[in-house]
Amino acid sequence: MSDPQHVVIVGAGQAGGQLAAELRQIGFAGSITLIGEEPHLPYKRPPLSKAYLAGTATQDSLLVMPRATFDKARIGFIGSTRVTKIDRAAKTVELQDGRNIGYDKLALCTGGRARPLPIPGADKPNVFLVRTIADIDAIRAHCAAGKRVTIIGGGFIGLEIAAVLVKAGLKVTVLEGLPRVLARVTVPQMSEFFERVHREAGVDLRTSAQIKSLDGDPVAHVTFADGSRVDTDFVIIGIGLIANVELAQSAGLPIDNGIVVDEHAVTSDPDIVAAGDCTNHPNAHFGRRLRLESVQNALEQARAAAHTLAGKPKPYDAVPWFWSDQYDVKLQMVGLSTGFDQMILRGDPKTQRAFSAFYLGDGKLIAADCVTKPADFALAKKLVAIRAQLDPAKLADETIPLKTFLPA
């Protein structure tokens, strides 16, 4: 890729913000224009369902970098607007107000949007999705001790919000359609642990919940397929993410569960890179293509994209990791447990609030879930990265320190 004079970044989330910052850090001297649909400079989304919802974090504290640092880095910002079209031949992007902005190189960091609940009543004014600062501000306006809130979705977002709101004195009901919470990301033992933690905290947590409709205007109760119902003052929906690929698709870029990129974050168009939740990228560690929804992926892939744009390509092949904070419990996950053939526990999730689960495939460590075990997590990251061959009996023995499994 030739040295560009003007890089346009579509999407002002953490991937877009990181890409812009990284370009400056590695010496890119050209113009950078960052375009976002929200009015805010790039900010961190994980605290939205935790500290920001709880009122212990401010909007300024969420920023990826302070406004003064942003300005000093000479990063142009156009907020509260949407890119409606990419003209690859003319190398321009069209904004919703009709403006056209030219680029030498283009970065798509379009992220994703909260998945709506496709049932009657989900469009009522006291039903909220969770993705933006504005979403959380709207939720906070309804949060008062004694209020009844129904959270639909027993994934990370739903459970994190439940933990914050029950602690704030709200009467919290969590409804999960699958037989257990966190079913898509972890094993039954981990699901059982988190279900117990939430119920002990006072959450009315129901699995295999088949919801028929949200009734009333505003919604006053949630009705189930069997006719039973839960009364509520407001509803929060946290059932996943839809990758924002439409802009890339309309520009003729290949889409396959995300914008298809190579190991350098380049799309089929050599002048367009993409990074973050919206991309489908190859991962040599797992030997297949992945679309990941994580901050770690957004930041590290954005750095790879920046190096590509600056003519200093470095392949992106990080081992994915994730985390979730709920009450006094911190879950840290590394690798992908899909396809494991053996799971080893260090500690007992039935009696302890600190333990780790290790996932083996053909005797090699492919993933680990560590609950309030930061030292285990730090070592697991190293062991998963080298796909360490481990003896299951020794791994299960807590008297044997994990660090002894690292190669000399």
Order of alpha helices (4+ residues) and beta strands (2+ residues): beta-alpha-beta-alpha-alpha-alpha-beta-beta-beta-beta-beta-beta-beta-alpha-beta-alpha-beta-alpha-beta-beta-beta-beta-beta-beta-alpha-beta-beta-beta-beta-alpha-beta-beta-beta-beta-beta-alpha-alpha
